[in-house]
Amino acid sequence: MTQPQLELDEQAARRRFLIVGMARSGTTVTHQALQGHPNVRSNMDEVKVDPFFTRGLASFTVGGQNDYERDHGYGLMIDALTLIPCSMRTPGLMGYGGLEDVPKGEVLANGIKVAVGNAKQAEMVVSALTGHTSLAELAVIRVIRRDLVAQHASLQRAVRTGRWHSFSQPTNQTVDPNAPFEIPEEQFRGYCRDAVVALEKLGELRGTHRLLDLSYEDEIAALGNDAFQRVFEFLGLPEVDICWIGSKKVAPSVDRFVTNAARLYEIQREEYDNKLLQLAPAPRFRELAPSRAASARRQTAS
């Protein structure tokens, strides 16, 4: 067997994946859960929608875009970003290079994470996935957060303070991250309209790709690390106890820093909740109870 054939066989044995959702919806913790799995490789950071999904290899070339290279090159670009060998087993890296107790093994899946900021960016992602040969087999994990008040408030708080993740208490913070502020009602309505369109657009991938919906409220928030066993199953990965996500978010509840949070929740209930429930139905791949039961069995065995 030739070397190119060996490389093709190796690629066929791996499942490439994409984690996608609105910014502040839970894509980061989903990425961390997969990143630390012993049979998964992923890059540390998220990928920019533009230029990755809009220009592909043409982002790095001078003489214009070669359509064949762009059409067939996306898979290899994902591999280049995610298959970088790493021997560091530092807990702070969230399992990126493996841990002493959970070393990296055979690569069964590799992929990237992207957080879309609006419907236009969602369209860019969907256009790339449906328009290029090397993205046709990508397994898609769509993270949905129905609480748009919390999602938008978290985004606005990050913009105001410059702190995009709240996994630890701030040090040398010059702007109080808990300083209260108001979100204009029309701004929130515009955000909700755009978020619904973005989620609908991403949902179109169900007709072209293997797609798993992961609910922030029903799974990530309710089950913690057990929620991601369903993601492992979706990608054909062995069930593993997640021990590499060692930090917890410390952000306060929305009503602690958004002065008109109650009014924004009224707007969401009256105008958007029914649509969001249609977009984020209950998990369909299996009941949630077995995950809890499996966790209990593992704890009893240990």
N, C-alpha and C positions, 0 to 999 in steps of 0.2 A: 504494500500500500504506500502511495506517495505521501510526502509531507503535507501538500495542500489538502489531500483527501483526509488525512488524519485530523487536520485543523477543522475541516468541514464537519466531520463526525463529532468532534468535541463540541462545536457550536450547536449541533443538533441535539446534543444531550442536555444542553442548558436551556433554561427558560428565562428569556429576557422579560423584564417587567417595568412598568411605569406607575409610580404613585402620583396621583394628581388630585387637586381639590382647590377650593378657594383659599387664599391666604388666611391663616389663623383658624383653620378648620380641623387641625389634627394631623396634617400631613407630616410634620416634623417627627412626632413621636412614632408614627407608623414607619417612617423611614428608619428611625433608630432601632425599632423592634426587628426589622428585617436586616439592617446593617450588621447586627451582632450575631445573627444566626450562623452557626458553624459552616453551613453549606451555601452561604450567600455572600456575594461581593457587591459593594455599592460605594460610590464616592461619598466623602464626608459632607459636602455642601450640596445645595439644590442647584438645578440647572436653570439658566435664564431662558424664558420662552423665546425671546428674540435676542440673539440670532440663531440659537440652536435649532428651533423648529421652523424658522422662516428661511434660513439660508444654508444650513447644514455645512457641508465641507467648503462651500463658497465663502464662508466666514474667514477662511485662512488662505485663500488663493487670490492672485492678483489679476489674472487674465479673464475673469468672468466665471460663469457657472457651467460646469459640465453636467448635463442632465443625467447621464448614466451614473456618474460617480455619486451624485446626490441621491439618486433613487436607490442605489445599492450600498451606499456608504454609512447610512445611519446606524445600522447594527454594529458595525465595526467602531463607530465613534462611541457608542455606548460601552462597548468592550474596552476601548482605550481609556475611558473615564473611570471605569469601575474595577478593572482587573489588575490594578497596580499592586504588586506584592507589598505586604506590610508585616514586619515581624514584631512591631511594638504591641505589647499586651497591657497597655495602660488602661485602668478602669475608666478614666476620664474621657477616653476616646469612644465610649459607648460600644465596645466590641468591634471597632473597625478592623483591628488586626487580630481579633480573637482575645480570649482570656486564658489564664493558666488552666482553669477548670473547664473552659469551653473553647478549645483550640480550633482554628480553622481547618476544615477538611476538604473533601471533594466539592468543587463548585457545581451546584445544581441549578442555581439561579443567580442572575446579576441584573441590576437595573438602576434607574435614576428616579429622582423626585423632582416635581415641579409644582409650584404654587401659582395659580393664575390670579391676577388682580382684578380682572374684569371679563366681560363677555367677549371682547375683541381678542384677548389673549387665549381664551378657551377656543375660539374659532381657529386661531393659529395652530394650536395643538391638534385639534381634530383634523384640520386640513392636511397637516403633515402625516398623521397616522393613517389616514385613508388614502393618501396620494402617493405613498412611497413603498416600494416592494419590501425593503428591509425592515419596515415597521409593521407589516401586516400581521405578523405572528406575536406581536407584543401583548403580554398579559397586562391588563389595566386594572389598577386598584383606585377606585374613585372614593375619596373621603368626603362625607357630607355632614355638615353641622347645621341643624335646623335652627338653632338659636342665633339668628342674625344680629340681634342686639349685642350679644356678647362677642360675636365674631367681629362686627364692625367697631365696637368699642375697644376691643383688644388691638385692632389695627390702628385706630386713631391714637391710642395711648402709646403705641410703639413709635409712631411718626413724631409725636410730641416730645418723647423722651430720648429717642434714639436707641432704646433697648428693645430688640426684636424678639428676645426670648427671655422668659422669667424663670429660669431653672435654679437661680440662686439669689440671695439677697444682694442688692446693689452695693458696690464699693466705690467710694469717691464719686458718688452720683451728684451732679450739679443741678439737675432738674428733678424735683420730687415726682416719682412715677405715680404716686397716689393722689396728686393734686387734682381736685375735682374740676370737671369741665362739662359743658353742655354740647350736645350734638343737635344741630338744627333738624327739625322734623323733615323738611323737604330733602335735605341731604341724605337722611336715612332712607326715605322712600326711594330716592334715586339709586342708592346702594342696593336696596332689596330688589328692585326691578332688574338691575344689572346682574345680581347674584343668581336670581331665578333663571334668567336667560343663559348665563354661563353654565349652570348645572344641567339645564335642558340640552344645551349643545354637547356637553361632555357625555350625557346619557345616550346620544346618538351612536356612540361607539359600541353600544350593546348589539347593534345590527352588523358590525364588522369585526369585532374583537371579543375575546374572552374578557368579561368585565365583572368585577366584584365590587359591590357597594358596601362600604364600611361606614357605619353610623357613629358619629361622635357621641351622641347622647345615649343610644341604646347599647353600644358596645365599648368604646374606648373609655368613656366616663363611668359606665356602670360596672364593667368587668375588669378594668385595669389591664394588666399584661395578658390575662386570659383571652382578651378580645382578639389578640393577634394569632392565636392558634388557628383560627379560621382562615387567616391570610396564609399561614404556612401550608394549610391543607390545599388552598386554592392553587398554590404554586407547586404542589407536589413535594413539599419539604417534610422531613421528619418532625414530629412534635418535640419541642425542646422547652424546658423551663427558662423563661427570660430572667436573667440575673444581671444583665449588662446595662439596664436603664436604672442607674442608681440614684437619680435625682428626681425631685418633685417640684412642680411649679408652685410658686409662692404668690402669684397675682391675687389680689382681693376680688370679691364679687363685684359685678358691674355696678350695683347701686351704691358701692362705696366711692366710686370715682366719676360716675356719670350722673349729673344732677337731675336729668329728666329721664332716667332709665324707665321708670314706671310708665310714662307716656309712650315711650318707644315700644315697650312691650305691648301696650294697647294697640298701637298701629300694626304691629306684626300679627297679633291675634286676629284683628279685624280684616286685614287686607292680604296677608301672605301665608298664614299657617296652613290653610287647606292645600294650597299649591305645594308647599314644602313637604307636607305629609305624602303627597303623591310622588314627589321626587325622591323621597327617602323612606321607602317602605321598610317593614320589619325585615331582618336578615332572612334570606331565602335558602342559603346553602345547607344549613342545618340549625337545629334549635340551639339556643345558648346554653341550656342546662348541661349538656354533656361536657362542655368545657369546664364548668364549675366542678362537675363530678370527677373529671379527669384530674383536675388540680387537687381535689381532696384525696384522691387515691395516691397521687404522687407524694403528698405531704404525709399520709399515713405510712407509706412504704419507707419514707426516709426516717 
